[in-house]
């Protein structure tokens, strides 16, 4: 990811994709998803300058306000039954939130699993405490919850590649694989060659990219 993020052009504020992510609180991969499917999400077209895609601040704020309003209008009834300490997978989490599919899970949940396990075939299995899922549901309306909102309680412990630009290359590679209808097999070797790193490091980067990329999680690494 670059270090530009924001610039004043012709007296107006513009964001690049990293700036849009920072301003809206969405993940970088989610911004890519919005832009790739802009006709579906009504995301601003933007413009190209100096090798970057740019978006006007007022256009982004109008889009995000409408996007949030649409999400609030689609709120589902939450299932409050069960032990708050139960660890559940993506399918069960979707049912708790009232969704018909794990593909509808929000970024706030996908980006902050309580447990992550990489399976032998390279897929990622994510699990959450039931109370975590309730907390995410409550955050949609501002309701106070006794559950833990992901990423807000206790000391933040970022993964070792949190500020590593190589992680963004891994996320982009995963996103491209998804767009082409491919799974993760063989991506480790491709990433290792692109970055000039060992296959083990490449696999670690891909595992973390899968955990932090909502697009990849929702569309490629399902249970």
Kinemage of the C-alpha trace (Angstrom):
@kinemage 1
@onewidth
@group {chain A} dominant
@subgroup {mainchain}
@vectorlist {calphas} color= white
{ca unk a 1} P 0.000 0.000 0.000
{ca unk a 2} L 1.297 3.455 -0.814
{ca unk a 3} L 1.880 6.390 1.500
{ca unk a 4} L -0.225 8.978 -0.342
{ca unk a 5} L -3.738 8.399 1.023
{ca unk a 6} L -4.942 12.022 0.748
{ca unk a 7} L -4.260 15.026 -1.472
{ca unk a 8} L -5.772 18.433 -2.201
{ca unk a 9} L -6.488 18.880 -5.903
{ca unk a 10} L -8.055 21.975 -7.410
{ca unk a 11} L -9.119 23.039 -3.946
{ca unk a 12} L -10.883 19.732 -3.219
{ca unk a 13} L -9.801 16.819 -1.024
{ca unk a 14} L -9.255 13.498 -2.762
{ca unk a 15} L -8.391 10.057 -1.390
{ca unk a 16} L -6.582 7.185 -2.988
{ca unk a 17} L -7.780 3.669 -2.103
{ca unk a 18} L -5.773 3.610 1.130
{ca unk a 19} L -7.302 6.953 2.057
{ca unk a 20} L -10.813 5.664 1.367
{ca unk a 21} L -10.117 2.683 3.627
{ca unk a 22} L -8.832 4.926 6.435
{ca unk a 23} L -11.713 7.401 6.101
{ca unk a 24} L -14.502 4.811 6.036
{ca unk a 25} L -12.935 2.310 8.428
{ca unk a 26} L -13.213 -0.446 5.822
{ca unk a 27} L -10.387 -2.812 4.974
{ca unk a 28} L -8.248 -2.090 1.912
{ca unk a 29} L -9.560 -5.238 0.223
{ca unk a 30} L -13.153 -4.126 0.875
{ca unk a 31} L -12.451 -0.836 -0.913
{ca unk a 32} L -11.072 -2.863 -3.840
{ca unk a 33} L -14.254 -4.950 -3.760
{ca unk a 34} L -16.461 -1.849 -3.762
{ca unk a 35} L -14.544 -0.401 -6.702
{ca unk a 36} L -14.493 -3.633 -8.689
{ca unk a 37} L -18.276 -3.960 -8.251
{ca unk a 38} L -19.057 -0.240 -8.271
{ca unk a 39} L -22.172 -0.654 -10.393
{ca unk a 40} L -23.606 -2.935 -7.723
{ca unk a 41} L -22.581 -0.767 -4.758
{ca unk a 42} L -22.943 2.594 -6.507
{ca unk a 43} L -19.335 3.335 -5.580
{ca unk a 44} L -17.855 6.518 -7.119
{ca unk a 45} L -16.128 6.084 -10.463
{ca unk a 46} L -13.146 8.190 -9.373
{ca unk a 47} L -10.337 9.264 -11.675
{ca unk a 48} L -6.767 8.277 -12.487
{ca unk a 49} L -3.818 10.585 -11.799
{ca unk a 50} L -0.097 9.985 -11.166
{ca unk a 51} L -0.549 6.242 -11.329
{ca unk a 52} L -3.239 6.167 -8.623
{ca unk a 53} L -7.015 5.919 -8.482
{ca unk a 54} L -8.499 8.976 -6.728
{ca unk a 55} L -11.912 9.669 -5.259
{ca unk a 56} L -13.349 12.987 -4.103
{ca unk a 57} L -14.036 13.252 -0.379
{ca unk a 58} L -17.640 14.411 -0.814
{ca unk a 59} L -18.362 11.507 -3.202
{ca unk a 60} L -16.927 8.999 -0.732
{ca unk a 61} L -18.889 10.455 2.182
{ca unk a 62} L -22.132 10.384 0.168
{ca unk a 63} L -21.466 6.781 -0.863
{ca unk a 64} L -20.585 5.650 2.649
{ca unk a 65} L -23.632 7.316 4.219
{ca unk a 66} L -25.907 5.600 1.704
{ca unk a 67} L -24.083 2.285 2.135
{ca unk a 68} L -24.467 2.401 5.922
{ca unk a 69} L -28.144 3.349 5.621
{ca unk a 70} L -28.723 0.362 3.344
{ca unk a 71} L -26.979 -1.939 5.787
{ca unk a 72} L -29.070 -0.636 8.698
{ca unk a 73} L -32.243 -1.163 6.683
{ca unk a 74} L -31.263 -4.779 6.168
{ca unk a 75} L -30.646 -5.554 9.844
{ca unk a 76} L -31.762 -9.010 10.803
{ca unk a 77} L -33.126 -10.500 14.009
{ca unk a 78} L -30.311 -11.823 16.194
{ca unk a 79} L -30.530 -15.250 17.820
{ca unk a 80} L -29.587 -14.682 21.486
{ca unk a 81} L -29.837 -18.327 22.507
{ca unk a 82} L -26.848 -20.390 23.595
{ca unk a 83} L -23.769 -20.113 25.796
{ca unk a 84} L -21.839 -16.873 25.168
{ca unk a 85} L -18.558 -18.823 25.549
{ca unk a 86} L -19.376 -21.270 22.748
{ca unk a 87} L -16.907 -21.160 19.835
{ca unk a 88} L -18.799 -21.233 16.546
{ca unk a 89} L -17.841 -21.277 12.880
{ca unk a 90} L -18.879 -19.006 10.030
{ca unk a 91} L -22.048 -20.936 9.209
{ca unk a 92} L -23.296 -20.838 12.798
{ca unk a 93} L -22.273 -17.171 13.121
{ca unk a 94} L -24.376 -16.354 10.056
{ca unk a 95} L -27.372 -18.077 11.638
{ca unk a 96} L -26.887 -16.131 14.880
{ca unk a 97} L -26.968 -12.909 12.860
{ca unk a 98} L -30.007 -14.064 10.891
{ca unk a 99} L -28.188 -14.398 7.565
{ca unk a 100} L -28.867 -17.155 5.063
{ca unk a 101} L -25.179 -17.591 4.195
{ca unk a 102} L -21.720 -17.079 5.693
{ca unk a 103} L -21.022 -14.900 2.634
{ca unk a 104} L -23.081 -12.148 4.304
{ca unk a 105} L -20.881 -11.953 7.406
{ca unk a 106} L -19.742 -8.355 8.070
{ca unk a 107} L -16.147 -7.172 7.873
{ca unk a 108} L -16.170 -6.435 11.615
{ca unk a 109} L -16.492 -10.182 12.212
{ca unk a 110} L -14.402 -11.522 9.337
{ca unk a 111} L -11.475 -9.259 10.176
{ca unk a 112} L -11.395 -10.253 13.875
{ca unk a 113} L -11.824 -14.007 14.432
{ca unk a 114} L -11.235 -15.229 17.989
{ca unk a 115} L -9.569 -18.382 16.689
{ca unk a 116} L -7.945 -19.084 13.308
{ca unk a 117} L -6.845 -22.490 12.053
{ca unk a 118} L -5.108 -23.142 8.737
{ca unk a 119} L -6.240 -26.492 7.353
{ca unk a 120} L -3.981 -28.927 5.518
{ca unk a 121} L -5.408 -27.915 2.137
{ca unk a 122} L -4.626 -24.234 2.766
{ca unk a 123} L -8.132 -23.130 3.644
{ca unk a 124} L -8.707 -20.958 6.704
{ca unk a 125} L -11.200 -21.908 9.410
{ca unk a 126} L -12.349 -19.014 11.562
{ca unk a 127} L -14.206 -19.276 14.852
{ca unk a 128} L -15.753 -16.736 17.197
{ca unk a 129} L -17.187 -16.813 20.673
{ca unk a 130} L -20.955 -16.449 20.523
{ca unk a 131} L -20.612 -13.295 22.652
{ca unk a 132} L -18.319 -11.801 19.986
{ca unk a 133} L -20.969 -12.355 17.332
{ca unk a 134} L -23.588 -10.745 19.590
{ca unk a 135} L -21.287 -7.758 20.132
{ca unk a 136} L -20.924 -7.254 16.376
{ca unk a 137} L -24.709 -7.426 16.007
{ca unk a 138} L -25.163 -4.874 18.793
{ca unk a 139} L -22.637 -2.515 17.194
{ca unk a 140} L -24.925 -2.189 14.165
{ca unk a 141} L -27.396 -0.170 16.207
{ca unk a 142} L -25.155 1.243 18.925
{ca unk a 143} L -26.708 -1.031 21.531
{ca unk a 144} L -24.543 -1.689 24.580
{ca unk a 145} L -23.451 -5.281 24.927
{ca unk a 146} L -21.838 -7.366 27.631
{ca unk a 147} L -19.961 -9.190 24.890
{ca unk a 148} L -16.550 -8.211 23.612
{ca unk a 149} L -16.535 -6.102 20.494
{ca unk a 150} L -13.749 -7.504 18.325
{ca unk a 151} L -10.551 -5.522 18.417
{ca unk a 152} L -11.647 -3.074 21.104
{ca unk a 153} L -11.019 -4.816 24.400
{ca unk a 154} L -7.606 -5.404 25.908
{ca unk a 155} L -4.196 -4.693 24.465
{ca unk a 156} L -4.037 -4.791 20.687
{ca unk a 157} L -1.629 -7.438 19.486
{ca unk a 158} L -0.999 -6.945 15.763
{ca unk a 159} L 0.370 -9.808 13.755
{ca unk a 160} L 4.108 -9.610 12.881
{ca unk a 161} L 3.354 -8.506 9.302
{ca unk a 162} L 0.935 -5.695 10.250
{ca unk a 163} L 3.078 -2.963 8.664
{ca unk a 164} L 4.729 -5.139 6.023
{ca unk a 165} L 4.028 -4.011 2.460
{ca unk a 166} L 4.493 -7.605 1.334
{ca unk a 167} L 1.169 -8.411 3.017
{ca unk a 168} L -0.647 -6.163 0.564
{ca unk a 169} L 0.941 -8.061 -2.321
{ca unk a 170} L -0.382 -11.273 -0.794
{ca unk a 171} L -3.885 -9.783 -0.439
{ca unk a 172} L -3.853 -8.630 -4.056
{ca unk a 173} L -2.743 -12.087 -5.185
{ca unk a 174} L -5.596 -13.703 -3.255
{ca unk a 175} L -8.099 -11.230 -4.681
{ca unk a 176} L -6.898 -11.896 -8.228
{ca unk a 177} L -7.210 -15.646 -7.628
{ca unk a 178} L -10.779 -15.191 -6.420
{ca unk a 179} L -11.673 -13.068 -9.443
{ca unk a 180} L -10.331 -15.811 -11.720
{ca unk a 181} L -12.256 -18.504 -9.839
{ca unk a 182} L -9.103 -20.187 -8.534
{ca unk a 183} L -8.403 -21.497 -5.060
{ca unk a 184} L -5.235 -20.972 -3.023
{ca unk a 185} L -3.238 -23.936 -4.298
{ca unk a 186} L 0.055 -22.872 -5.856
{ca unk a 187} L -0.156 -19.270 -4.660
{ca unk a 188} L 2.602 -19.816 -2.098
{ca unk a 189} L 5.172 -20.526 -4.791
{ca unk a 190} L 3.961 -17.620 -6.918
{ca unk a 191} L 4.175 -15.191 -4.003
{ca unk a 192} L 7.602 -16.492 -2.967
{ca unk a 193} L 8.935 -15.804 -6.480
{ca unk a 194} L 7.334 -12.364 -6.673
{ca unk a 195} L 8.733 -11.225 -3.328
{ca unk a 196} L 11.975 -13.173 -3.317
{ca unk a 197} L 11.145 -14.827 0.013
{ca unk a 198} L 11.153 -18.402 1.231
{ca unk a 199} L 8.054 -20.561 0.604
{ca unk a 200} L 7.476 -20.707 4.367
{ca unk a 201} L 7.394 -16.904 4.630
{ca unk a 202} L 5.092 -16.750 1.607
{ca unk a 203} L 2.681 -19.214 3.226
{ca unk a 204} L 2.660 -17.178 6.438
{ca unk a 205} L 1.879 -14.016 4.481
{ca unk a 206} L -0.942 -15.765 2.630
{ca unk a 207} L -2.406 -17.136 5.857
{ca unk a 208} L -2.481 -13.663 7.417
{ca unk a 209} L -3.759 -12.129 4.183
{ca unk a 210} L -6.622 -14.611 4.229
{ca unk a 211} L -7.413 -13.663 7.812
{ca unk a 212} L -7.385 -9.919 7.174
{ca unk a 213} L -8.952 -9.819 3.711
{ca unk a 214} L -12.722 -9.967 3.951
{ca unk a 215} L -13.070 -10.516 0.251
{ca unk a 216} L -10.813 -13.539 0.259
{ca unk a 217} L -12.380 -14.902 3.404
{ca unk a 218} L -15.936 -14.572 2.202
{ca unk a 219} L -15.333 -15.917 -1.274
{ca unk a 220} L -12.350 -18.266 -1.248
{ca unk a 221} L -11.586 -19.571 2.242
{ca unk a 222} L -14.918 -20.964 3.366
{ca unk a 223} L -15.576 -23.920 5.546
